[in-house]
Amino acid sequence: MTATPLTCDGCGQDGRRYRRGLCGTCALTEDLQAALDDGHGSIRPELLPLFEGMRQMDNPRAGVSWLRRPHVAEMLRTLANPDTAITHETVDAMTPWRSAAYLRDLLMHHGVLPAVDRHLLLFQRWLAEWLTGIDDVAHRRLLERFATWHLLRKLRTIVNRQPLGMKRNQDARRVLVQAAAFLTWLNDHHARLGGCTQADLDAWHTPPPSWPGGPPRRSCAGA
Ligand SMILES: [Zn+2]
């Protein structure tokens, strides 16, 4: 990875050697082609704006390093698969959250995904940060699924009709904080209550009045 001058074998431009006879941009292009390969040596047309945009980034070393992260490679492999729908919901299901949020920003920046509501994005960023602060791994997984399949779906339903707004963003945060407190409370009463499942947590949640309707409030504590 020595930065010695060369005439690049890939683009023919004079520049700095990144690896073998390639400049940084050509090395990044090569890695992007591999990362976004649809399994038949091509890149899906939907992902070409991402490919073209990324390969011309000012700091190709940063792009090459990013592509080397195993979870990034996995996320891109998922998107590259022609059987995968390239949607916000697909990115929602990706982990870890922080990396998925970064990938979403890139996909929106390059026009692969439509821009999302600002408050929805703020909520998702808060969620990624908040989840990392949940020490109990089982609780964190449960809350992550609850947020993905319950809260985010409802928020997207709203965004399809109107801007989310700060209040609903804050309401969603409050619901999650309460859900975390509920799980902790269940833990403390575990001997008496027995296990609580994802279905219990979904059922426990009642959407705020400003959200689309959901199931009536109940909890496994009261069942
Ligand atoms: Zn080159």
Residues whose N, C-alpha, C, O or C-beta is under 5 A from the ligand:
A	BS01	ZN	C8 G10 C11 G12 C23 C26
